[in-house]
Amino acid sequence: MVEMPKEVVEALADFHALKVVATIDPGGVPNAVIVATVVPIDRKTICFADLRLGKTKENLTRTRKFTVAVIRQNMESYQIRCTFSGYEERGGFVDTFAEEIYKKIKMQPRGVVTGTVEEVYSASLTNPGARLV
């Protein structure tokens, strides 16, 4: 487990940044979806809402790995590799997060995915592929 640099946390917290979650199934078939709700919980953990996760949720429970790509409007971009750490449907943080999601996009999440950050890379044109942590 590593800590994300400040600029990566800020990129994930940017509601207007494009965020893509990629998973892989046990047979090696990739799956990537836009997930606007990806946010940092702290510098070691990220989460996102399950609005319509089908194949993504199935892959998470089977292979337990996912990657988040985030790109901001200024073209600053990062790749965050994570290990799936949990899925919750109700409870303190989940209820608060669901309330915030509903305020922004008027959709009620079915649950919240959490993941532990393992590696972070730059995906920006100025420093592509550089491992940050």
Buried (B, 14 or more C-beta within 10 A) or exposed (E): EBEBBEBBBBBBEBEEBBBBBBBBEEEEEEBBBEBBBBBBBEBBBBBBBBBEBEEBBEBBEBBEBBBBBBBBEEEBBBBBBBBBBEBBEEEEEBEEBBEEBEEEBEEEBBBBBBBBBBEBBBBBEEEEEEEBB
